[in-house]
Amino acid sequence: MPVHDSETHDQELLQLKQAAWQDVLELFEGDEAVARDWIGHPRLFLGNVAPECLLKTQADIVRLQRYIQQIQLGIVP
């Protein structure tokens, strides 16, 4: 039975969300409590939006991952 486009899209989105969460965990060296706190609070450089709000679309997840990379590189606080 072929997989429907919407099911494929949902699976891809889930994989992106999981990858973003792993990026957040790595940012905080595996400290899940700190990562959950961080992801739930608005961030100035995200337009005062909580990172968890960026887990709804592929474009927003990519935006979040870029933000995390910028933090890791010391570009943003």
LUMSE-50786 format. One record per residue (C-alpha): residue in three letters; residue number from 1; x, y, z. Coordinates in steps of 0.001 Angstrom, whole numbers, m for minus. Example, Ala and Ser with C-alpha at 12.3 -4.5 7.8 and 13.67 -1.06 7.14 Angstrom:
// residues 2
+------+------+---------+---------+---------+
| resn | resi |      px |      py |      pz |
+------+------+---------+---------+---------+
|  ALA |    1 |   12300 |   m4500 |    7800 |
|  SER |    2 |   13670 |   m1060 |    7140 |
+------+------+---------+---------+---------+
// end
This chain:
// residues 77
+------+------+---------+---------+---------+
| resn | resi |      px |      py |      pz |
+------+------+---------+---------+---------+
|  MET |    1 |       0 |       0 |       0 |
|  PRO |    2 |    1550 |    3341 |   m1047 |
|  VAL |    3 |    2240 |    5995 |    1538 |
|  HIS |    4 |     104 |    9100 |    1032 |
|  ASP |    5 |    1775 |   12455 |     506 |
|  SER |    6 |     343 |   13811 |    3757 |
|  GLU |    7 |    1679 |   10836 |    5685 |
|  THR |    8 |    5122 |   11330 |    4131 |
|  HIS |    9 |    4994 |   15031 |    4983 |
|  ASP |   10 |    3989 |   14253 |    8577 |
|  GLN |   11 |    6841 |   11764 |    8934 |
|  GLU |   12 |    9356 |   14246 |    7531 |
|  LEU |   13 |    8090 |   16960 |    9865 |
|  LEU |   14 |    8368 |   14591 |   12836 |
|  GLN |   15 |   11950 |   13737 |   11879 |
|  LEU |   16 |   12810 |   17439 |   11596 |
|  LYS |   17 |   11259 |   18104 |   15020 |
|  GLN |   18 |   13279 |   15270 |   16538 |
|  ALA |   19 |   16474 |   16587 |   14933 |
|  ALA |   20 |   15755 |   20096 |   16247 |
|  TRP |   21 |   15178 |   18721 |   19743 |
|  GLN |   22 |   18496 |   16870 |   19545 |
|  ASP |   23 |   20154 |   20151 |   18550 |
|  VAL |   24 |   18631 |   21846 |   21594 |
|  LEU |   25 |   19794 |   19016 |   23860 |
|  GLU |   26 |   23304 |   19241 |   22438 |
|  LEU |   27 |   23277 |   22998 |   23020 |
|  PHE |   28 |   22765 |   22284 |   26722 |
|  GLU |   29 |   25054 |   19262 |   26846 |
|  GLY |   30 |   22202 |   16817 |   27337 |
|  ASP |   31 |   20578 |   18612 |   30277 |
|  GLU |   32 |   16939 |   17957 |   29424 |
|  ALA |   33 |   15505 |   20175 |   32181 |
|  VAL |   34 |   17486 |   23199 |   31019 |
|  ALA |   35 |   16694 |   22438 |   27365 |
|  ARG |   36 |   12950 |   22224 |   28086 |
|  ASP |   37 |   13092 |   25492 |   30004 |
|  TRP |   38 |   15014 |   27217 |   27207 |
|  ILE |   39 |   12731 |   25985 |   24432 |
|  GLY |   40 |    9634 |   27199 |   26261 |
|  HIS |   41 |   10633 |   30831 |   26796 |
|  PRO |   42 |   10520 |   33646 |   24220 |
|  ARG |   43 |   13841 |   34601 |   22654 |
|  LEU |   44 |   14603 |   38141 |   21533 |
|  PHE |   45 |   16455 |   37032 |   18399 |
|  LEU |   46 |   13436 |   34961 |   17357 |
|  GLY |   47 |   11134 |   37964 |   17536 |
|  ASN |   48 |   10175 |   37258 |   21166 |
|  VAL |   49 |    8805 |   33866 |   20162 |
|  ALA |   50 |    9473 |   30710 |   22165 |
|  PRO |   51 |   11546 |   28200 |   20180 |
|  GLU |   52 |    8880 |   25538 |   20734 |
|  CYS |   53 |    6518 |   27674 |   18621 |
|  LEU |   54 |    8870 |   27110 |   15695 |
|  LEU |   55 |    8233 |   23372 |   15572 |
|  LYS |   56 |    5167 |   23561 |   13341 |
|  THR |   57 |    6538 |   23964 |    9830 |
|  GLN |   58 |    9659 |   22882 |    8019 |
|  ALA |   59 |   10685 |   26486 |    7367 |
|  ASP |   60 |   10351 |   27409 |   11047 |
|  ILE |   61 |   12285 |   24348 |   12169 |
|  VAL |   62 |   15110 |   25286 |    9800 |
|  ARG |   63 |   14984 |   28818 |   11254 |
|  LEU |   64 |   15281 |   27387 |   14776 |
|  GLN |   65 |   18198 |   25177 |   13770 |
|  ARG |   66 |   20007 |   28162 |   12241 |
|  TYR |   67 |   19442 |   30088 |   15459 |
|  ILE |   68 |   20938 |   27229 |   17471 |
|  GLN |   69 |   23947 |   27151 |   15137 |
|  GLN |   70 |   24401 |   30894 |   15630 |
|  ILE |   71 |   24384 |   30396 |   19401 |
|  GLN |   72 |   26957 |   27612 |   19098 |
|  LEU |   73 |   29177 |   29871 |   16992 |
|  GLY |   74 |   28830 |   32747 |   19451 |
|  ILE |   75 |   27017 |   34986 |   16964 |
|  VAL |   76 |   23994 |   35530 |   19219 |
|  PRO |   77 |   23695 |   35244 |   23008 |
+------+------+---------+---------+---------+
// end
